[in-house]
Each structure stands twice: as structure tokens, then as C-alpha cells.
Amino acid sequence: MNRRDFLRQTAGWVAGAGVCHCFARSSAAGESSALPASGQTAARGPLRVHPENRRYFTDGSGKAVYLTGAHTWANLVDLGPTDPPPRFDFDAYLDFLGRYDHNFIRLWTWELVKWDTKANGEKRVHTAFPHPFARTGPAAAADGKPKFDLERFDPEYFRRLRTRVEAAGKRGIYVSIMLFEGWGMQFVSGAWKAHPFHPDNNVQGVGREVAQGVDIHTLKHPAILAIQERYVRKVVDTAGDLDNVLYEISNENHPPSTEWQYHMIRFIHDYERGKAKQHPVGMTFQYKGGSNKTLFDSPADWISPNPEGGYRDDPPAADGRKVILTDTDHLWGIGGDRAWAWKSFLRGMNPLFMDPYDGGVLGQKGDPRWEAVRKSLGHTLKLARRLPLAAMTPQNDLASTGYCLATAGKAKTQYVVYLPKAGEVAVDLSAAKGTLDVQWLNPQTGAMQPGAKTEGGQRRQLNAPFAGDAVLWIRAA
């Protein structure tokens, strides 16, 4: 979640993240219309790692499915200063995603009954509702409401979960269902006392043996693990027949949670083997002090790394060990810009944005700084859907800028190159044959402009026809 960096992120907000007017037809001479709409459709089948290009998923069609989008904290569990909190308008949120041509969200859970944002540099106390477990009593929990019955699930929570995943699927949006949330337990004031597993908060008296609240996200307590496994089975039974589903074990849990998370990943894989459909399971950055190696060594199908290795400014090329959903949540908290989106895409990753959205939880309503990154994610998706992405790999040495996704040497020659700055780029077209079409995409507007055709067989110098950063697309004529 990286909300602990909320104030510090100001230094990471770059000038390039200002408002842009994407997809508008340019008035410049020679420019064509912008990229066409991405044509989002319902999933054709559950995602699986693409057998020929393990940087991406596929839905069984043979095509690579590139994922990108903006997620926000209250999109499953309502969060707000009142009790009960205001209901999140999920339909409006889906409309919002559609305007930016996004096709992926993380569907956030929140384990605590409250969220004190002091640790995020703000002064709000949010109530969270609903929760997976029913509040039946008898007797009152620490917050004055009926205690949780950890043997009974709240139908509202799972009805909402199912309904929202279905609604997203009808819009062509994939959903990663977050199962647990670890950041809050570590950093929210009074977190353990605000958790359903605290002995004061549940009718079973579960949690008496817990010395530290963070231990519930380890394998130390078999009784708690059994409750967590029963809950995970309920989630899978609720949404596991849908095609647009992925799972995420926990948001930013502490490094000692590693074996617990590995166990949960295997648990889901094993449980789904008995189901008609299987879905990808992800593991995301462990805060604080987690290592990307732990993610790559995990049994997860997809991961979200931390900044180590350059994932903020100069992302390393994805090598196919894992599908990488690189997420600003784990790199800045709220951050990123247009250049980051394009760099991540051309290094073989699936970029995601932690979006303050309407400012209801954190951040400011209508903050214009994030328009560029939102729109850039949509730009990358529109282009990705026109590419033979399953055959493309990051080939940095083919472009003088170091950002090149290519099928060099294959029948359907394609090169996509990013120029972070205006000017010239040298592209090694030695593996290409014959005449090649050239298109220039303006990342600031989304407009496509044809360039002069070029010939393969050698290294070529090409000049961007407009100021600022640029995307070059070369393909067989």
C-alpha cells in the first residue's frame, strides 16, 4: 500500500504527471486520429501464464493478455469518517475506469474495523464495513458493536464480492481479489484491538494466545490458520467460477509472513484443482524490509515488486520468471508518471496505478497530477491490443534509448520504442527485411502520426516529429 510514504511522495511527483488531453485528434499537420478504443470485451476464460511468453497471461485464445489499470482502497470495503461509512459507488468507478480504457483492478479488503490515517500523514479515522465474518454477538466487541462469530460469514460481504467481480467482468475488467491486508496491522494505531481475531472481538475468544497482532499472518497459530483457510475457500467458492478473477494473498504484509503467504498460494492452487476453473495467484511487496527475491522465489503466478532494481525510474526487463504487475502502490504509494507507464510496458511488465480516485480515503479530490499516468495506462493497453504481444520481448539493445519491445527476426516484424526525451533514436533493424511502416504516437495526446517508411537490414536513425517524449512503432509494411 505504501501509504506510509504519503507525505514523502511529493518529491516523487514529477512535472510530467500534469493534465493531458488524450485521444483528441491533433490539429498538427500530418497527424492522424488517436489510437482506436481498446475494444474491451468479457473474458473468454480464466487467465493462465502464457506458455510461450511468460511475461503475460493468456485466456486460452493464444493471445497475450496485457493488464493495466487504476485501483483504489474503498472499491470493496466501504471506508469513511461516518459509521456506517458512505457506500462506495462501484458503477461510477467502473465508468471511470472505462473512460481511461483500463482493464484491471485490485479489489481491496481491509481486515480492521477502523483505519486511522495518522500513519499516512493525514488526520482521519475511517470506519470499515462490511467484513467477511458476521457480527452476531452476544456481547459487544471493543468498538461497541456485536462481536464477530468467526464460524459464520456475513452474506453481505460475499454478495458484494460476487456482484462487483461480475460487474467488472461485464466491462472487460479483470479483478484481483485481495484476501488479506497486512499493512494496517503493522502501522495503524490500535490495529490488533481493532481486528476481528482479537479475543475481545469474537464470540469464540480466538486470539488469546496471540502475543503480537502481526503473528496472525504467520503459521504460528493453527486455530487462526484454519479460520483463514475456511475464509479463503469461501472466497473461491463465491467467485471462482468467473473468468475475470485473480487472487492476491495480502497487501504489504511483513517479511515474517513469507511462509504463511507461500502456504496460502499453494492452498488456493490445491483447492482449485478440484474446481472447473483455476486462476492466477499473486504475491505483492512485503513492507517493511521485504525482498524482491522472496517474490520471485515464491509459488505465485504473478508478483508486484518494490523499488529495488530500478522499478521506479529504469525498470529491469521482465525475464519471464513471473508475470510482473508493477504497481505504484509498492513503488511510491501514490506516484508515477507517463514515462514510468511506458518504460514499464516496454520492459515487459503490466503497470498499475494506486489511485486516490475521489479523495474519500486519502489524497485530494480531483487532483490533476494523476491524469497523465491514468491516461498513459490506457494508451499502452490500446497499443498492446494491436500488437502480436505473445511474440514480443524486451530487447533494450535494439534502441539507443534502451526501451524496445520487439519481435525482431520473426515473421511479423514489430518494434515499439520509447523516447523519454524529444529528438532522435537509433534502432537496429538488422533482423528485419524489406520495407517497414513507421508510426509515431504522442504520449501526451494519444495521437498517432505516420512517419516516412524505412528499410530493414541495418541500423536506422529516426527523428520524432513532435516535441517531448515519443513512442515509435515500426512494423512490416
JOKA-V811053 format. One record per pair of residues at least 12 apart in sequence whose C-alpha atoms are under 6 Angstrom apart, sorted by the first residue. I is the first residue (numbers start at 0). J is the second residue. If there is no record, write none. Layout:
i=I j=J
i=I j=J
This chain:
i=0 j=328
i=1 j=328
i=1 j=329
i=1 j=332
i=2 j=119
i=2 j=332
i=3 j=118
i=3 j=119
i=5 j=119
i=6 j=120
i=12 j=334
i=16 j=336
i=16 j=368
i=16 j=369
i=16 j=371
i=17 j=368
i=17 j=371
i=18 j=367
i=18 j=370
i=18 j=371
i=19 j=371
i=19 j=443
i=20 j=444
i=21 j=444
i=21 j=445
i=22 j=444
i=22 j=445
i=22 j=446
i=30 j=448
i=31 j=447
i=31 j=448
i=32 j=446
i=33 j=445
i=33 j=446
i=33 j=447
i=37 j=381
i=39 j=171
i=40 j=171
i=41 j=168
i=41 j=169
i=41 j=171
i=42 j=242
i=42 j=243
i=44 j=58
i=44 j=242
i=45 j=58
i=45 j=242
i=45 j=278
i=46 j=58
i=52 j=389
i=53 j=319
i=54 j=319
i=54 j=322
i=55 j=322
i=63 j=388
i=63 j=389
i=66 j=103
i=66 j=349
i=67 j=101
i=67 j=102
i=67 j=103
i=67 j=349
i=67 j=350
i=67 j=351
i=68 j=101
i=68 j=102
i=68 j=103
i=68 j=104
i=68 j=351
i=69 j=351
i=69 j=352
i=69 j=353
i=69 j=354
i=70 j=104
i=70 j=105
i=70 j=353
i=70 j=354
i=71 j=354
i=72 j=107
i=75 j=106
i=75 j=107
i=76 j=108
i=76 j=128
i=76 j=129
i=77 j=127
i=77 j=128
i=78 j=125
i=78 j=126
i=78 j=127
i=79 j=125
i=79 j=126
i=80 j=124
i=80 j=125
i=99 j=374
i=99 j=377
i=100 j=377
i=101 j=377
i=102 j=172
i=102 j=173
i=103 j=172
i=103 j=173
i=103 j=174
i=104 j=174
i=105 j=174
i=105 j=175
i=106 j=175
i=106 j=176
i=106 j=177
i=107 j=177
i=108 j=177
i=109 j=180
i=111 j=193
i=111 j=194
i=112 j=127
i=112 j=193
i=113 j=125
i=113 j=126
i=113 j=127
i=115 j=187
i=129 j=156
i=130 j=156
i=131 j=152
i=131 j=153
i=131 j=156
i=132 j=149
i=132 j=151
i=132 j=152
i=132 j=153
i=133 j=147
i=133 j=148
i=133 j=151
i=133 j=152
i=133 j=153
i=134 j=146
i=134 j=147
i=140 j=199
i=140 j=200
i=146 j=200
i=146 j=201
i=146 j=202
i=147 j=201
i=148 j=201
i=148 j=202
i=161 j=238
i=168 j=243
i=173 j=243
i=174 j=244
i=174 j=245
i=175 j=244
i=175 j=245
i=175 j=246
i=176 j=246
i=176 j=247
i=177 j=247
i=178 j=248
i=178 j=249
i=179 j=248
i=179 j=249
i=180 j=249
i=180 j=250
i=181 j=250
i=181 j=251
i=181 j=252
i=182 j=251
i=182 j=252
i=191 j=212
i=216 j=256
i=217 j=256
i=217 j=259
i=218 j=259
i=245 j=278
i=245 j=279
i=245 j=280
i=246 j=280
i=246 j=281
i=247 j=280
i=247 j=281
i=247 j=282
i=248 j=282
i=251 j=284
i=251 j=285
i=251 j=286
i=252 j=285
i=252 j=286
i=253 j=285
i=253 j=286
i=254 j=285
i=254 j=289
i=279 j=300
i=280 j=299
i=280 j=300
i=281 j=299
i=281 j=300
i=281 j=301
i=281 j=302
i=282 j=299
i=282 j=302
i=283 j=302
i=283 j=303
i=284 j=303
i=284 j=304
i=284 j=305
i=291 j=304
i=301 j=321
i=301 j=322
i=301 j=323
i=302 j=323
i=303 j=323
i=303 j=324
i=303 j=325
i=305 j=329
i=305 j=330
i=306 j=330
i=316 j=346
i=317 j=346
i=317 j=347
i=323 j=348
i=324 j=349
i=324 j=350
i=325 j=349
i=325 j=350
i=326 j=350
i=326 j=351
i=326 j=352
i=327 j=352
i=327 j=353
i=328 j=353
i=333 j=353
i=336 j=372
i=337 j=371
i=337 j=372
i=337 j=375
i=345 j=402
i=345 j=403
i=345 j=404
i=346 j=393
i=347 j=393
i=390 j=406
i=391 j=405
i=391 j=406
i=392 j=404
i=392 j=405
i=397 j=426
i=397 j=427
i=398 j=425
i=398 j=426
i=399 j=424
i=399 j=425
i=402 j=416
i=402 j=417
i=403 j=415
i=403 j=416
i=407 j=430
i=408 j=430
i=408 j=431
i=412 j=474
i=412 j=475
i=413 j=473
i=413 j=474
i=414 j=472
i=414 j=473
i=415 j=471
i=415 j=472
i=416 j=470
i=416 j=471
i=417 j=470
i=418 j=468
i=418 j=469
i=419 j=468
i=420 j=467
i=420 j=468
i=421 j=466
i=421 j=467
i=421 j=468
i=422 j=462
i=422 j=463
i=423 j=461
i=423 j=462
i=424 j=460
i=424 j=461
i=425 j=459
i=425 j=460
i=426 j=458
i=426 j=459
i=427 j=458
i=428 j=455
i=428 j=456
i=428 j=457
i=428 j=458
i=429 j=456
i=429 j=457
i=431 j=455
i=431 j=456
i=432 j=455
i=432 j=456
i=433 j=454
i=433 j=455
i=434 j=453
i=434 j=454
i=434 j=476
i=435 j=452
i=435 j=453
i=435 j=454
i=435 j=474
i=435 j=475
i=435 j=476
i=436 j=452
i=436 j=473
i=436 j=474
i=436 j=476
i=437 j=450
i=437 j=452
i=437 j=472
i=437 j=473
i=438 j=450
i=438 j=472
i=439 j=470
i=439 j=471
i=440 j=470
i=441 j=469
